Amino acid sequence: MIGTALPEGGLRVPILPGTGAQAPTPDLLLSGKAPVRISTILAAAVLTVTATIAPATAAVSATAEASANGGVGIQLVPEAAGASGRDQAYIVARPDAGTTVSRTVEVSNTSTVTQNVSVSVGAATIRDGSFVGQNTNATNDLTKWTRLDAAEITLKPGATKQVVVDINVPATAAAGERYGAVWAAVQTPTTSAPVTTVNRVGIRMYVSVDQGAMQPDFAIRNLDTSHHNGRTRITATVENTGDLAIDLTGELRFKRSGLTAGPYAGTSVTTIAPGSTDTVRITAGAALPAGRWHTTATITNGSVTKTATAMVTVPNGNPTADAAPDNTLAIWVIGSALTLAVLILVLVLVLLRKRRRQLPTP
């Protein structure tokens, strides 16, 4: 994933795996110095300005552009080999007030030159379905509680270095979930203008304080249908009814007499804070034949999965080869016929054998 420069003073932070919404952040200028352009990446476990986000897997890392020949990346070092997908990608912790939790991140230099990398902690929020990293000066409880064992590191080409992240929760901390990111940043002067480009990548932080057995949960409140460029789109309205922020992905399946289509997976993730409501949009990967379809939307957050169904009318002019015949009934009929034929054959053989025994001996 490569971070790219944005317009001067601007910052965009896409926080979703896949192409997601990008939320604007305040302009950034260094007084008395050349203008700074910031490029940020927030990958599966990572925050960064201008880039798509990868799925949350153990191998996920984010890479900020450091030169034409490579970049600087960051990824979480999982605490255990069997950690869940979210715990492999993000810094997820549920400490009690008055305790300390530690995590480790690994910063890497994939470029062909030595890089001076700054490592820091920044505030984040959830807005418009996205996990959004705020500008460099923004702070919150989590940034005040977090300490890194290295703020500046120098990496030779191909080198890596681990940085310990300590979250010291004070005894007076109020219950609740906080959001932040651990950032790795490099500065690259440009030759075409007096501008310095700052590329940064980061790991999301979800820290929930002193709330006992907190659980993620959500409810699908509504399904709406629309059609774009011949494709059918389902928009699910989802309410976060649990105690933790959730990262939602979706999948669609279509069925009607004799035809099935899908599954079609969504290309982005929607992040929703506790008590909030947002939408998950999933578009069919191919145009569907016109007519009425029974549609099932499956929405997932880790181990929690919910489904909702709706009848969808696809307008005329949507031919597709992607809808496959549903052969379930045909297979059942053929199987039943074969079974019946075998039973009849067995019965005939039994009757013939019985008849032979009853014939008089010459």
Phi, psi and omega in degrees: 000128186245130176278140179237152183293145179251171177305149184307135177077000184255159178212127173239141181229098172279130187243008186253149168296133185085185182279116184235184179293145180243124185259133180287150175233167185300154178298147181236119175223142175264115183296136178079002181232172177299151178304151180242132172252132184247134176239124187236141178233129175241092183277182186325317172244021197225138175261133173204150181273122180072080171184162174275162184251139181275163177297155182280097177227170183298329184272003186291135171213160176250148181232126175262142181293124178248330177197176180292346186253013180155196182200192178242130183240166177214141175209157179281140172268108184300145180289328182219149182298329183267018182298150180289167182305316182293319180288342176279338187253319184251164167274102181245121183216149178230066183282154169279156174301139179086011180240170179235137174238149181233143173225164180233134174244155179241124178259135183231151176247106180262007180273178182260008179230159177292137183239137171264115188247130173263138181241131184210172177243134180231160178282155177215164178213170175250122184214131176053043177077010181234148170273112192248122173282129182274176185291171192299332185268353183287137180231162171207188180305317186295321178293328180285332182274342191262136177232142177250147179275002175205131178256334178225129177226149177247126183239128173284165180306130179080358184274158175227158176211137178267141179236129180273133179249114178255126178250107183261101184273120181292157181295337182268006184296135177283151178294149178145170180257134178244156182232144178198192179205145171263122186252143167241126187228147174230148179251136181230108176295145177259154181265340185276341182203160179285063183230137174253126178267126176253116176257132181220150177228154184205164179255128176297149176234124173241107183238117182250125187258127162049051179238020175066218184279079180282142183226141172279141176198158179202166179225138175272115186269334185196152172237127176243151182242140172214168182229129183227121179052041179082356180258146179267130180242133174253129176248114180262126173273120187237133176253131175279104182262003181264195184258355186234155173296146182235148177244110191256137170238159184224163180212143180241144171225141180238144180208141169207176186308114176084352183226146171225153177215142181107185007283148175246120182270145174292154183259002180217170180242138175255128178255128183233130178284157178305135179081357182257164179233138178210184184242147174245122182252131179228131181245136177299140183283356178208157177292143181257149174300147181299150178134187181268132181234139171275117188247133176243122175256126178248121181247133187229139168228099181059242183272354182261122181231134177231150178233154174216150183236157178202156172266127185242132176258118179266127182290169179296157176089026179235059178291150178204150174263003186276340178279121186258146177301141176271105186266012185301312182294317181298317180297318180296317181296314180297316180298318180295319180296317179297317179299317180296320179298319179296317180297318179297318180298317179297317180297317179299315180298320179296317181294319178298318180296321180294320181295319179301319180295331184276345179292141181291147179281130181293000000 
